[in-house]
Amino acid sequence: MKKTLLAVFVLGLGAGVASAEEWKGVSVIDTNCLDKVKADPDKHPRSCALQCAKGGYGLLTSDGKYLKFDAAGNEKTVAMLKESKKADHLRANVTGERDGDVVKVSAITLQ
């Protein structure tokens, strides 16, 4: 009986562990400009994305769904954009844990 309870407990712990996901080559868009650039996100300039940083960022999936970044992901995105010299085509590889429509970003790199 004790072994059965221990097995159930261990399995229950494993069910609560979130696994990291990776999105490759996704468009990174600030929330303020999403509606304006959703049809052609590659034309969204880095200068605008930096200017609209207060609204937060997210990624646009291949099926057109927008997933917002958590606060840490927004900070990482601002740092990444400031380091970049790209004018537009803001595509990135993003690693993190998805919680509904929010990504808890652990890493982001501009392509």
N, CA, C and O atoms as a Tinker XYZ file with bonds, in Angstrom:
   444  protein
     1  N      0.819000   -1.198000    0.000000    73     2
     2  CA     0.000000    0.000000    0.000000    64     1     3
     3  C      0.859000    1.257000    0.000000    63     2     4     5
     4  O      0.565000    2.219000   -0.709000    81     3
     5  N      1.931000    1.241000    0.807000    73     3     6
     6  CA     2.812000    2.404000    0.863000    64     5     7
     7  C      3.482000    2.653000   -0.486000    63     6     8     9
     8  O      3.652000    3.799000   -0.902000    81     7
     9  N      3.859000    1.572000   -1.162000    73     7    10
    10  CA     4.506000    1.711000   -2.475000    64     9    11
    11  C      3.531000    2.306000   -3.489000    63    10    12    13
    12  O      3.921000    3.123000   -4.323000    81    11
    13  N      2.286000    1.904000   -3.418000    73    11    14
    14  CA     1.268000    2.431000   -4.329000    64    13    15
    15  C      1.056000    3.919000   -4.086000    63    14    16    17
    16  O      0.984000    4.699000   -5.035000    81    15
    17  N      0.958000    4.312000   -2.834000    73    15    18
    18  CA     0.786000    5.726000   -2.510000    64    17    19
    19  C      1.996000    6.544000   -2.948000    63    18    20    21
    20  O      1.843000    7.655000   -3.457000    81    19
    21  N      3.195000    6.002000   -2.752000    73    19    22
    22  CA     4.405000    6.699000   -3.178000    64    21    23
    23  C      4.422000    6.863000   -4.692000    63    22    24    25
    24  O      4.778000    7.931000   -5.191000    81    23
    25  N      4.047000    5.831000   -5.426000    73    23    26
    26  CA     4.018000    5.899000   -6.889000    64    25    27
    27  C      3.018000    6.942000   -7.364000    63    26    28    29
    28  O      3.307000    7.708000   -8.284000    81    27
    29  N      1.843000    6.976000   -6.743000    73    27    30
    30  CA     0.834000    7.969000   -7.111000    64    29    31
    31  C      1.334000    9.372000   -6.820000    63    30    32    33
    32  O      1.126000   10.283000   -7.623000    81    31
    33  N      1.988000    9.558000   -5.689000    73    31    34
    34  CA     2.537000   10.859000   -5.317000    64    33    35
    35  C      3.600000   11.315000   -6.316000    63    34    36    37
    36  O      3.581000   12.465000   -6.756000    81    35
    37  N      4.520000   10.432000   -6.674000    73    35    38
    38  CA     5.588000   10.765000   -7.624000    64    37    39
    39  C      5.003000   11.086000   -8.997000    63    38    40    41
    40  O      5.435000   12.044000   -9.638000    81    39
    41  N      4.047000   10.317000   -9.450000    73    39    42
    42  CA     3.410000   10.589000  -10.738000    64    41    43
    43  C      2.680000   11.921000  -10.711000    63    42    44    45
    44  O      2.688000   12.653000  -11.700000    81    43
    45  N      2.055000   12.238000   -9.598000    73    43    46
    46  CA     1.356000   13.518000   -9.452000    64    45    47
    47  C      2.317000   14.684000   -9.531000    63    46    48    49
    48  O      1.975000   15.716000  -10.107000    81    47
    49  N      3.503000   14.554000   -8.975000    73    47    50
    50  CA     4.508000   15.613000   -9.069000    64    49    51
    51  C      4.946000   15.819000  -10.511000    63    50    52    53
    52  O      5.115000   16.953000  -10.958000    81    51
    53  N      5.128000   14.727000  -11.235000    73    51    54
    54  CA     5.559000   14.817000  -12.628000    64    53    55
    55  C      4.527000   15.491000  -13.513000    63    54    56    57
    56  O      4.881000   16.146000  -14.494000    81    55
    57  N      3.257000   15.336000  -13.176000    73    55    58
    58  CA     2.202000   15.937000  -13.989000    64    57    59
    59  C      2.207000   17.452000  -13.889000    63    58    60    61
    60  O      1.749000   18.131000  -14.808000    81    59
    61  N      2.719000   17.996000  -12.785000    73    59    62
    62  CA     2.730000   19.437000  -12.593000    64    61    63
    63  C      3.945000   20.130000  -13.187000    63    62    64    65
    64  O      4.011000   21.360000  -13.193000    81    63
    65  N      4.897000   19.370000  -13.682000    73    63    66
    66  CA     6.116000   19.949000  -14.218000    64    65    67
    67  C      5.885000   20.379000  -15.660000    63    66    68    69
    68  O      5.526000   19.564000  -16.510000    81    67
    69  N      6.091000   21.647000  -15.926000    73    67    70
    70  CA     5.921000   22.149000  -17.292000    64    69    71
    71  C      7.196000   21.904000  -18.071000    63    70    72    73
    72  O      8.294000   21.974000  -17.519000    81    71
    73  N      7.053000   21.622000  -19.333000    73    71    74
    74  CA     8.230000   21.416000  -20.160000    64    73    75
    75  C      8.425000   22.609000  -21.073000    63    74    76    77
    76  O      7.468000   23.253000  -21.501000    81    75
    77  N      9.669000   22.884000  -21.358000    73    75    78
    78  CA     9.997000   24.022000  -22.213000    64    77    79
    79  C      9.602000   23.718000  -23.650000    63    78    80    81
    80  O      9.728000   22.589000  -24.126000    81    79
    81  N      9.130000   24.736000  -24.316000    73    79    82
    82  CA     8.818000   24.635000  -25.741000    64    81    83
    83  C      9.767000   25.551000  -26.485000    63    82    84    85
    84  O     10.350000   26.466000  -25.904000    81    83
    85  N      9.916000   25.298000  -27.776000    73    83    86
    86  CA    10.766000   26.164000  -28.587000    64    85    87
    87  C     10.018000   26.550000  -29.860000    63    86    88    89
    88  O      9.438000   25.707000  -30.544000    81    87
    89  N     10.049000   27.829000  -30.151000    73    87    90
    90  CA     9.462000   28.362000  -31.373000    64    89    91
    91  C     10.620000   28.909000  -32.191000    63    90    92    93
    92  O     11.374000   29.755000  -31.713000    81    91
    93  N     10.764000   28.431000  -33.419000    73    91    94
    94  CA    11.890000   28.844000  -34.265000    64    93    95
    95  C     11.399000   29.722000  -35.406000    63    94    96    97
    96  O     10.407000   29.415000  -36.067000    81    95
    97  N     12.115000   30.822000  -35.622000    73    95    98
    98  CA    11.822000   31.692000  -36.750000    64    97    99
    99  C     10.500000   32.423000  -36.670000    63    98   100   101
   100  O      9.910000   32.760000  -37.696000    81    99
   101  N     10.027000   32.672000  -35.450000    73    99   102
   102  CA     8.750000   33.357000  -35.288000    64   101   103
   103  C      8.936000   34.873000  -35.299000    63   102   104   105
   104  O      9.989000   35.383000  -34.917000    81   103
   105  N      7.915000   35.572000  -35.736000    73   103   106
   106  CA     7.942000   37.034000  -35.730000    64   105   107
   107  C      7.747000   37.532000  -34.310000    63   106   108   109
   108  O      6.863000   37.068000  -33.591000    81   107
   109  N      8.586000   38.483000  -33.916000    73   107   110
   110  CA     8.465000   39.122000  -32.607000    64   109   111
   111  C      7.832000   40.482000  -32.845000    63   110   112   113
   112  O      8.359000   41.295000  -33.604000    81   111
   113  N      6.694000   40.730000  -32.192000    73   111   114
   114  CA     5.918000   41.951000  -32.429000    64   113   115
   115  C      5.532000   42.550000  -31.086000    63   114   116   117
   116  O      5.203000   41.833000  -30.141000    81   115
   117  N      5.579000   43.879000  -31.015000    73   115   118
   118  CA     5.076000   44.527000  -29.807000    64   117   119
   119  C      3.551000   44.491000  -29.846000    63   118   120   121
   120  O      2.939000   44.531000  -30.913000    81   119
   121  N      2.963000   44.415000  -28.680000    73   119   122
   122  CA     1.513000   44.283000  -28.562000    64   121   123
   123  C      0.764000   45.462000  -29.171000    63   122   124   125
   124  O     -0.313000   45.287000  -29.740000    81   123
   125  N      1.332000   46.663000  -29.054000    73   123   126
   126  CA     0.669000   47.865000  -29.592000    64   125   127
   127  C      0.476000   47.810000  -31.096000    63   126   128   129
   128  O     -0.522000   48.317000  -31.607000    81   127
   129  N      1.408000   47.208000  -31.810000    73   127   130
   130  CA     1.359000   47.210000  -33.280000    64   129   131
   131  C      0.816000   45.919000  -33.884000    63   130   132   133
   132  O      0.780000   45.778000  -35.107000    81   131
   133  N      0.401000   44.994000  -33.059000    73   131   134
   134  CA    -0.035000   43.689000  -33.559000    64   133   135
   135  C     -1.076000   43.797000  -34.666000    63   134   136   137
   136  O     -0.908000   43.195000  -35.727000    81   135
   137  N     -2.139000   44.547000  -34.441000    73   135   138
   138  CA    -3.206000   44.633000  -35.443000    64   137   139
   139  C     -2.735000   45.265000  -36.746000    63   138   140   141
   140  O     -3.198000   44.890000  -37.823000    81   139
   141  N     -1.815000   46.223000  -36.651000    73   139   142
   142  CA    -1.329000   46.913000  -37.853000    64   141   143
   143  C     -0.407000   46.049000  -38.701000    63   142   144   145
   144  O     -0.404000   46.173000  -39.926000    81   143
   145  N      0.379000   45.171000  -38.070000    73   143   146
   146  CA     1.418000   44.459000  -38.822000    64   145   147
   147  C      1.191000   42.959000  -38.926000    63   146   148   149
   148  O      2.018000   42.249000  -39.497000    81   147
   149  N      0.099000   42.473000  -38.391000    73   147   150
   150  CA    -0.151000   41.028000  -38.386000    64   149   151
   151  C     -0.126000   40.421000  -39.789000    63   150   152   153
   152  O      0.351000   39.300000  -39.965000    81   151
   153  N     -0.624000   41.134000  -40.770000    73   151   154
   154  CA    -0.664000   40.621000  -42.144000    64   153   155
   155  C      0.727000   40.490000  -42.755000    63   154   156   157
   156  O      0.951000   39.603000  -43.579000    81   155
   157  N      1.662000   41.349000  -42.370000    73   155   158
   158  CA     3.028000   41.304000  -42.909000    64   157   159
   159  C      4.022000   41.742000  -41.828000    63   158   160   161
   160  O      4.571000   42.842000  -41.895000    81   159
   161  N      4.249000   40.889000  -40.845000    73   159   162
   162  CA     5.088000   41.270000  -39.704000    64   161   163
   163  C      6.548000   41.553000  -40.052000    63   162   164   165
   164  O      7.234000   42.244000  -39.299000    81   163
   165  N      7.032000   41.032000  -41.175000    73   163   166
   166  CA     8.433000   41.273000  -41.545000    64   165   167
   167  C      8.712000   42.733000  -41.881000    63   166   168   169
   168  O      9.867000   43.159000  -41.858000    81   167
   169  N      7.692000   43.491000  -42.188000    73   167   170
   170  CA     7.885000   44.912000  -42.497000    64   169   171
   171  C      7.866000   45.794000  -41.248000    63   170   172   173
   172  O      8.103000   46.998000  -41.339000    81   171
   173  N      7.586000   45.207000  -40.088000    73   171   174
   174  CA     7.542000   45.970000  -38.848000    64   173   175
   175  C      8.971000   46.355000  -38.446000    63   174   176   177
   176  O      9.789000   45.474000  -38.180000    81   175
   177  N      9.280000   47.643000  -38.397000    73   175   178
   178  CA    10.662000   48.059000  -38.135000    64   177   179
   179  C     11.063000   47.925000  -36.661000    63   178   180   181
   180  O     10.248000   48.069000  -35.749000    81   179
   181  N     12.344000   47.645000  -36.477000    73   179   182
   182  CA    12.918000   47.533000  -35.134000    64   181   183
   183  C     12.727000   48.822000  -34.358000    63   182   184   185
   184  O     12.460000   48.793000  -33.157000    81   183
   185  N     12.864000   49.963000  -35.042000    73   183   186
   186  CA    12.705000   51.253000  -34.367000    64   185   187
   187  C     11.318000   51.391000  -33.744000    63   186   188   189
   188  O     11.186000   51.914000  -32.638000    81   187
   189  N     10.294000   50.930000  -34.438000    73   187   190
   190  CA     8.926000   50.981000  -33.916000    64   189   191
   191  C      8.767000   50.002000  -32.750000    63   190   192   193
   192  O      8.140000   50.324000  -31.742000    81   191
   193  N      9.335000   48.818000  -32.896000    73   191   194
   194  CA     9.239000   47.817000  -31.831000    64   193   195
   195  C      9.876000   48.331000  -30.544000    63   194   196   197
   196  O      9.366000   48.074000  -29.454000    81   195
   197  N     10.976000   49.047000  -30.661000    73   195   198
   198  CA    11.621000   49.626000  -29.477000    64   197   199
   199  C     10.799000   50.780000  -28.912000    63   198   200   201
   200  O     10.692000   50.938000  -27.696000    81   199
   201  N     10.231000   51.570000  -29.784000    73   199   202
   202  CA     9.427000   52.713000  -29.357000    64   201   203
   203  C      8.170000   52.261000  -28.593000    63   202   204   205
   204  O      7.697000   52.966000  -27.702000    81   203
   205  N      7.650000   51.115000  -28.937000    73   203   206
   206  CA     6.413000   50.614000  -28.333000    64   205   207
   207  C      6.671000   49.577000  -27.236000    63   206   208   209
   208  O      5.788000   48.777000  -26.927000    81   207
   209  N      7.845000   49.580000  -26.657000    73   207   210
   210  CA     8.241000   48.560000  -25.673000    64   209   211
   211  C      7.336000   48.501000  -24.451000    63   210   212   213
   212  O      7.154000   47.429000  -23.875000    81   211
   213  N      6.768000   49.626000  -24.045000    73   211   214
   214  CA     5.953000   49.644000  -22.821000    64   213   215
   215  C      4.723000   48.743000  -22.919000    63   214   216   217
   216  O      4.218000   48.274000  -21.899000    81   215
   217  N      4.245000   48.500000  -24.120000    73   215   218
   218  CA     3.075000   47.641000  -24.303000    64   217   219
   219  C      3.392000   46.158000  -24.200000    63   218   220   221
   220  O      2.482000   45.335000  -24.098000    81   219
   221  N      4.670000   45.810000  -24.224000    73   219   222
   222  CA     5.076000   44.407000  -24.145000    64   221   223
   223  C      5.205000   43.775000  -25.521000    63   222   224   225
   224  O      4.833000   44.363000  -26.536000    81   223
   225  N      5.733000   42.580000  -25.526000    73   223   226
   226  CA     6.004000   41.854000  -26.769000    64   225   227
   227  C      5.369000   40.477000  -26.737000    63   226   228   229
   228  O      4.850000   40.016000  -25.720000    81   227
   229  N      5.434000   39.842000  -27.903000    73   227   230
   230  CA     4.971000   38.478000  -28.025000    64   229   231
   231  C      5.441000   37.901000  -29.339000    63   230   232   233
   232  O      6.135000   38.561000  -30.113000    81   231
   233  N      5.057000   36.670000  -29.583000    73   231   234
   234  CA     5.432000   36.027000  -30.834000    64   233   235
   235  C      4.176000   35.673000  -31.610000    63   234   236   237
   236  O      3.124000   35.394000  -31.036000    81   235
   237  N      4.312000   35.691000  -32.909000    73   235   238
   238  CA     3.220000   35.334000  -33.806000    64   237   239
   239  C      3.505000   33.949000  -34.354000    63   238   240   241
   240  O      4.487000   33.752000  -35.070000    81   239
   241  N      2.656000   32.988000  -34.024000    73   239   242
   242  CA     2.862000   31.616000  -34.473000    64   241   243
   243  C      2.535000   31.479000  -35.963000    63   242   244   245
   244  O      1.928000   32.364000  -36.567000    81   243
   245  N      2.945000   30.365000  -36.527000    73   243   246
   246  CA     2.700000   30.134000  -37.951000    64   245   247
   247  C      1.216000   30.070000  -38.282000    63   246   248   249
   248  O      0.831000   30.315000  -39.425000    81   247
   249  N      0.366000   29.742000  -37.289000    73   247   250
   250  CA    -1.072000   29.695000  -37.539000    64   249   251
   251  C     -1.772000   31.010000  -37.181000    63   250   252   253
   252  O     -3.000000   31.064000  -37.115000    81   251
   253  N     -0.975000   32.083000  -36.946000    73   251   254
   254  CA    -1.540000   33.408000  -36.716000    64   253   255
   255  C     -1.933000   33.713000  -35.285000    63   254   256   257
   256  O     -2.552000   34.746000  -35.031000    81   255
   257  N     -1.597000   32.850000  -34.344000    73   255   258
   258  CA    -1.931000   33.083000  -32.938000    64   257   259
   259  C     -0.822000   33.921000  -32.290000    63   258   260   261
   260  O      0.363000   33.706000  -32.545000    81   259
   261  N     -1.227000   34.875000  -31.453000    73   259   262
   262  CA    -0.280000   35.748000  -30.759000    64   261   263
   263  C     -0.134000   35.291000  -29.315000    63   262   264   265
   264  O     -1.120000   35.189000  -28.585000    81   263
   265  N      1.099000   35.017000  -28.908000    73   263   266
   266  CA     1.399000   34.617000  -27.542000    64   265   267
   267  C      2.236000   35.711000  -26.895000    63   266   268   269
   268  O      3.325000   36.034000  -27.369000    81   267
   269  N      1.723000   36.278000  -25.813000    73   267   270
   270  CA     2.422000   37.376000  -25.132000    64   269   271
   271  C      3.586000   36.832000  -24.313000    63   270   272   273
   272  O      3.561000   35.692000  -23.849000    81   271
   273  N      4.604000   37.670000  -24.148000    73   271   274
   274  CA     5.734000   37.330000  -23.295000    64   273   275
   275  C      5.468000   37.786000  -21.869000    63   274   276   277
   276  O      4.743000   38.754000  -21.639000    81   275
   277  N      6.057000   37.085000  -20.920000    73   275   278
   278  CA     6.014000   37.512000  -19.522000    64   277   279
   279  C      6.963000   38.707000  -19.350000    63   278   280   281
   280  O      7.648000   39.095000  -20.296000    81   279
   281  N      7.004000   39.286000  -18.150000    73   279   282
   282  CA     7.828000   40.478000  -17.898000    64   281   283
   283  C      9.302000   40.223000  -18.207000    63   282   284   285
   284  O      9.965000   41.071000  -18.803000    81   283
   285  N      9.814000   39.067000  -17.807000    73   283   286
   286  CA    11.221000   38.748000  -18.088000    64   285   287
   287  C     11.456000   38.634000  -19.593000    63   286   288   289
   288  O     12.497000   39.060000  -20.093000    81   287
   289  N     10.504000   38.067000  -20.305000    73   287   290
   290  CA    10.622000   37.956000  -21.760000    64   289   291
   291  C     10.617000   39.314000  -22.435000    63   290   292   293
   292  O     11.332000   39.526000  -23.414000    81   291
   293  N      9.810000   40.242000  -21.913000    73   291   294
   294  CA     9.797000   41.601000  -22.458000    64   293   295
   295  C     11.157000   42.264000  -22.266000    63   294   296   297
   296  O     11.661000   42.924000  -23.175000    81   295
   297  N     11.751000   42.092000  -21.093000    73   295   298
   298  CA    13.077000   42.675000  -20.833000    64   297   299
   299  C     14.129000   42.072000  -21.748000    63   298   300   301
   300  O     14.974000   42.794000  -22.279000    81   299
   301  N     14.091000   40.777000  -21.939000    73   299   302
   302  CA    15.049000   40.102000  -22.827000    64   301   303
   303  C     14.870000   40.576000  -24.266000    63   302   304   305
   304  O     15.849000   40.727000  -24.997000    81   303
   305  N     13.639000   40.808000  -24.667000    73   303   306
   306  CA    13.373000   41.258000  -26.035000    64   305   307
   307  C     13.903000   42.664000  -26.251000    63   306   308   309
   308  O     14.496000   42.941000  -27.293000    81   307
   309  N     13.704000   43.555000  -25.294000    73   307   310
   310  CA    14.233000   44.919000  -25.412000    64   309   311
   311  C     15.751000   44.868000  -25.543000    63   310   312   313
   312  O     16.319000   45.532000  -26.410000    81   311
   313  N     16.409000   44.092000  -24.697000    73   311   314
   314  CA    17.878000   43.982000  -24.758000    64   313   315
   315  C     18.322000   43.437000  -26.109000    63   314   316   317
   316  O     19.288000   43.931000  -26.692000    81   315
   317  N     17.621000   42.419000  -26.610000    73   315   318
   318  CA    17.962000   41.822000  -27.900000    64   317   319
   319  C     17.800000   42.835000  -29.034000    63   318   320   321
   320  O     18.655000   42.927000  -29.914000    81   319
   321  N     16.700000   43.596000  -29.012000    73   319   322
   322  CA    16.457000   44.583000  -30.063000    64   321   323
   323  C     17.473000   45.720000  -30.019000    63   322   324   325
   324  O     17.896000   46.212000  -31.066000    81   323
   325  N     17.865000   46.139000  -28.830000    73   323   326
   326  CA    18.858000   47.208000  -28.703000    64   325   327
   327  C     20.221000   46.779000  -29.238000    63   326   328   329
   328  O     20.954000   47.595000  -29.798000    81   327
   329  N     20.563000   45.509000  -29.070000    73   327   330
   330  CA    21.845000   44.994000  -29.553000    64   329   331
   331  C     21.854000   44.799000  -31.071000    63   330   332   333
   332  O     22.912000   44.846000  -31.699000    81   331
   333  N     20.703000   44.586000  -31.644000    73   331   334
   334  CA    20.603000   44.267000  -33.065000    64   333   335
   335  C     20.768000   45.496000  -33.947000    63   334   336   337
   336  O     20.481000   46.622000  -33.541000    81   335
   337  N     21.234000   45.251000  -35.151000    73   335   338
   338  CA    21.329000   46.301000  -36.175000    64   337   339
   339  C     20.294000   46.081000  -37.285000    63   338   340   341
   340  O     20.240000   46.848000  -38.246000    81   339
   341  N     19.473000   45.033000  -37.150000    73   339   342
   342  CA    18.459000   44.738000  -38.164000    64   341   343
   343  C     17.414000   45.848000  -38.199000    63   342   344   345
   344  O     16.984000   46.337000  -37.154000    81   343
   345  N     17.018000   46.232000  -39.373000    73   343   346
   346  CA    16.008000   47.281000  -39.527000    64   345   347
   347  C     14.592000   46.715000  -39.414000    63   346   348   349
   348  O     13.691000   47.380000  -38.902000    81   347
   349  N     14.400000   45.481000  -39.895000    73   347   350
   350  CA    13.090000   44.829000  -39.866000    64   349   351
   351  C     13.299000   43.317000  -39.926000    63   350   352   353
   352  O     14.381000   42.836000  -39.592000    81   351
   353  N     12.297000   42.571000  -40.339000    73   351   354
   354  CA    12.367000   41.100000  -40.343000    64   353   355
   355  C     12.789000   40.603000  -38.962000    63   354   356   357
   356  O     13.791000   39.901000  -38.824000    81   355
   357  N     12.023000   40.970000  -37.954000    73   355   358
   358  CA    12.346000   40.637000  -36.570000    64   357   359
   359  C     11.853000   39.229000  -36.236000    63   358   360   361
   360  O     10.803000   39.038000  -35.623000    81   359
   361  N     12.640000   38.270000  -36.657000    73   359   362
   362  CA    12.310000   36.866000  -36.391000    64   361   363
   363  C     13.298000   36.323000  -35.370000    63   362   364   365
   364  O     14.481000   36.663000  -35.374000    81   363
   365  N     12.777000   35.472000  -34.498000    73   363   366
   366  CA    13.605000   34.983000  -33.407000    64   365   367
   367  C     13.322000   33.520000  -33.101000    63   366   368   369
   368  O     12.323000   32.946000  -33.534000    81   367
   369  N     14.226000   32.950000  -32.349000    73   367   370
   370  CA    14.022000   31.640000  -31.749000    64   369   371
   371  C     13.723000   31.906000  -30.273000    63   370   372   373
   372  O     14.480000   32.594000  -29.589000    81   371
   373  N     12.631000   31.363000  -29.807000    73   371   374
   374  CA    12.185000   31.612000  -28.435000    64   373   375
   375  C     12.028000   30.278000  -27.717000    63   374   376   377
   376  O     11.443000   29.333000  -28.245000    81   375
   377  N     12.565000   30.224000  -26.502000    73   375   378
   378  CA    12.407000   29.049000  -25.657000    64   377   379
   379  C     11.716000   29.490000  -24.376000    63   378   380   381
   380  O     12.074000   30.511000  -23.789000    81   379
   381  N     10.730000   28.721000  -23.947000    73   379   382
   382  CA    10.036000   29.055000  -22.712000    64   381   383
   383  C      8.904000   28.097000  -22.427000    63   382   384   385
   384  O      8.690000   27.123000  -23.150000    81   383
   385  N      8.195000   28.387000  -21.375000    73   383   386
   386  CA     7.055000   27.579000  -20.971000    64   385   387
   387  C      5.777000   28.339000  -21.279000    63   386   388   389
   388  O      5.620000   29.499000  -20.898000    81   387
   389  N      4.878000   27.679000  -21.965000    73   387   390
   390  CA     3.609000   28.299000  -22.335000    64   389   391
   391  C      2.587000   28.064000  -21.227000    63   390   392   393
   392  O      2.396000   26.943000  -20.754000    81   391
   393  N      1.940000   29.150000  -20.832000    73   391   394
   394  CA     0.873000   29.085000  -19.840000    64   393   395
   395  C     -0.318000   29.818000  -20.442000    63   394   396   397
   396  O     -0.454000   31.032000  -20.288000    81   395
   397  N     -1.175000   29.076000  -21.126000    73   395   398
   398  CA    -2.295000   29.692000  -21.842000    64   397   399
   399  C     -1.775000   30.476000  -23.031000    63   398   400   401
   400  O     -1.147000   29.908000  -23.924000    81   399
   401  N     -2.033000   31.790000  -23.052000    73   399   402
   402  CA    -1.562000   32.647000  -24.142000    64   401   403
   403  C     -0.336000   33.459000  -23.749000    63   402   404   405
   404  O     -0.027000   34.463000  -24.391000    81   403
   405  N      0.369000   33.032000  -22.696000    73   403   406
   406  CA     1.566000   33.728000  -22.225000    64   405   407
   407  C      2.741000   32.764000  -22.274000    63   406   408   409
   408  O      2.617000   31.594000  -21.910000    81   407
   409  N      3.888000   33.272000  -22.731000    73   407   410
   410  CA     5.116000   32.483000  -22.740000    64   409   411
   411  C      6.045000   33.035000  -21.672000    63   410   412   413
   412  O      6.384000   34.219000  -21.680000    81   411
   413  N      6.454000   32.173000  -20.757000    73   411   414
   414  CA     7.468000   32.524000  -19.764000    64   413   415
   415  C      8.811000   32.270000  -20.435000    63   414   416   417
   416  O      9.310000   31.145000  -20.451000    81   415
   417  N      9.383000   33.325000  -20.982000    73   415   418
   418  CA    10.573000   33.224000  -21.831000    64   417   419
   419  C     11.820000   32.918000  -21.005000    63   418   420   421
   420  O     12.142000   33.621000  -20.047000    81   419
   421  N     12.508000   31.852000  -21.400000    73   419   422
   422  CA    13.787000   31.552000  -20.760000    64   421   423
   423  C     14.950000   31.992000  -21.648000    63   422   424   425
   424  O     16.027000   32.315000  -21.146000    81   423
   425  N     14.736000   32.008000  -22.971000    73   423   426
   426  CA    15.782000   32.469000  -23.900000    64   425   427
   427  C     15.137000   32.985000  -25.173000    63   426   428   429
   428  O     14.113000   32.474000  -25.626000    81   427
   429  N     15.759000   34.008000  -25.741000    73   427   430
   430  CA    15.318000   34.532000  -27.023000    64   429   431
   431  C     16.535000   35.032000  -27.797000    63   430   432   433
   432  O     17.368000   35.756000  -27.252000    81   431
   433  N     16.635000   34.648000  -29.053000    73   431   434
   434  CA    17.738000   35.085000  -29.903000    64   433   435
   435  C     17.177000   35.515000  -31.256000    63   434   436   437
   436  O     16.347000   34.823000  -31.846000    81   435
   437  N     17.633000   36.640000  -31.727000    73   435   438
   438  CA    17.203000   37.160000  -33.020000    64   437   439
   439  C     17.929000   36.397000  -34.117000    63   438   440   441
   440  O     19.122000   36.117000  -33.996000    81   439
   441  N     17.221000   36.060000  -35.179000    73   439   442
   442  CA    17.844000   35.355000  -36.309000    64   441   443
   443  C     18.570000   36.328000  -37.196000    63   442   444
   444  O     19.159000   35.927000  -38.200000    81   443
